[in-house]
Amino acid sequence: MKKFNPKKTQILDTAARLLAEKGHSLFSMRNVSRECKIHLKTLQYYFPTKRTLLNEVLDYVLQQYYSELNAKFSRASENMNADEMLTSFVEYTFTNNQSKFVNHFYPALWAMALHDKETAVAMDRTYTLHRQSIEKMVSAVNPKLTPRVVALRAAIITAATEAMMLLVGEGKPKHKELTGLKKELVKQCMLIAKSQ
């Protein structure tokens, strides 16, 4: 895991929060330095460009996510079979997608990615890593699948789990007809992973 000095960590935390709370249109070096209560030159010492800062923020947020995930699953993996691991992962992703930060941070990045090729590449890198984690679980659940089919099914599971934030995210209306959505998502993801 990449280590950051305390000042850099403070900047990355603040930049991620600013992006999540204010959106991509207010994500600038000047606004980040103001929020951090540091001079712009100090920010540029650590992150020479907005692009560098954004890439590091993405890496930092992703590293935190996978660190939390690894902590959760490394202890549990000894006591779980492949089906339980995938089930737990889908449940975790569903729950994580309900957080305020996730519900604001990723849509802000999606909006930036529509207009900025480098952000689109960074987002693709993020989702590729996420999909590859799921590939390992799908392969363990259904070892008879070819690598190509594993990749395709992991992509479908990735899209299904990530899209849940559109329905269940922080501040979203609650619909009675969607009661049990988490359980149904797990069921359908397991069917995708297990089918021949």
N, C-alpha and C positions, 0 to 999 in steps of 0.2 A: 504494500500500500504506500502510495506517495505521501511523504510528510511535508507539511507546510509550516513555516514559521508563524508565530501568533499574529503578526501584523497582516501577513498575506491571508491567513485564515479569516481574520476579521473583514478584510476587503472582499473576499469571496463570499462569505456569509451575507454581507450587506448587498453585494451586487446581485446575488441570487434572489434575495428578498425584494430588492428594488424591481427587478425584472418581473417577479411574480405579482407584486402589489401594483406597480404602475404601468406595466406592459412594455412592449418593445419600443414604442414611440418615445418614451422618456428614459430609455436605457442609453445613457451617454457617459463618457468619461467624466465630464464636469458634474453630472448629477450623482454619480457614484462617489466621487471625491467629496462632494458636499454632504452626502449621507454618512460617509465615513468620518467626516470632520477632519479631513487631511487636505493638504494642498494638492492640486492637480499634478504638479511635478513629482510629488511623493508617489501618487498612484502610478504615474508613468514610469517611475523607477522600477516598480514591480511588474507592471503590465504596460509595455510601450504603446500598444494600440488597443482600440476597442475590440478588434478581432482577437487579439491575444487574450484579453480579459474574458471575452465571451467563451472562447475555447476552454480556458481554464475553469470557468464557472461550470460549464457542461461536464468537464472531467471531474471536478470536485463534487458536484451533485450526484453524478453517477457513482463515483467512488463511495460516497456516503451511503447511497442506496444499497450497493452491493456489499458493503461492509456490514450494514445492518442485516441484510439478507443472509450473508454467510454466517454471522453470529447466530442468527435464528436457526438456520438449517444445519450448520455443522454439528451442533449439539444434538439436534433431533435426528440427523441422518443415520446415526448408529441404531436407532430404535424404529426407523421407518423403512418400509419397502418402497419400491419405485412408484407404485400407485399413490401411496400416502404422501410421498414427496411432491409429486405433481399436483395433487389435490391441495396440499398445504400452500404450494407456491401460487396457485390460482386464487385461493382464498386470500392470501397475503396481498397479492396485486389488487384484487377487488377492494379490499379494505384500504390499502394505500392510496388508491385512486379517489377515495372519498375525502382525503385531506385537503385543506384549503391551499396549502403550498402547491401540491401537485396540480390541483385544479386551476391554478393561476400560472404557474411556472411553465408547464408544457404548452398550453395554448399560446402563451406569449412567444415561445420559441417557434411553434408552428407558423404563427403569423410572420415572424421574421424570416423563416425559411422560405415562405412564398415569394419573398422579394430579394433574398440574398442567397446567392449560390453557396457561399462558404458556410452559412448557417445550415443550409439544407444538407451539405456534406457532413457537418458535425452531428446533425440530428440522425442522419442515416447511420453514422458510426455508433451512436447511442442505441438505436433500435436493432442494429446488427448484433451488438453485444448481448442485448436482452434476448433476442431470438436465439442466439447460440446457446444461452443458458437453458432455454426451453428445449432446444434440440437434444441436449444431453439427457434431459428428463424423459422426453418422448422416446428416445432410443432405448433407454432403460426400461420403460413401460412396454415397449413393443420392439424387441431386438431383431425381429424378422424384417423390418422395414429397410428399404434401401436408403442410403444417405440422402438422395434427392427427395424421396418421399418424406423422410424425417424433416428435412429443411422446409418443405412445403407445409407440412402439418404444424410445425413450430411457428411458421409465419401466420397461419390462420389463427392459432391460439394466441399469439402475440396481439394480432389485430383485435380479436374478440375481447381479450382482457383489457387492453388499453382503451378501447372504445367505451367501456363501462363508465368512464368518468363523464361521458356525455349524459348519462342517465342517472347516476347515483352520486355525483360529485357534490362537494360542499355548496350549499345554497340552492341546489336543484329541487324542484317540486317533488314531493313524494306521491307516487301513484299506487293506489291499492292493488291494481292489477299486476304490479311488478314485485309484489311481496314474494319472496322466495327466489329472487333473481340470482343471488349468489350461489345458491344450491343448484339451480338449473345451469348456470354457467359452468360450474365444476363438472356436472354430469355431461354436458355437451363437449367440453374440452377433453374429458376422459374418453368419450366415444370417438372423437377425432383421433386421439393418440392410439387407441386400441384397435380400431377397425383395420381389417386387412385390405 
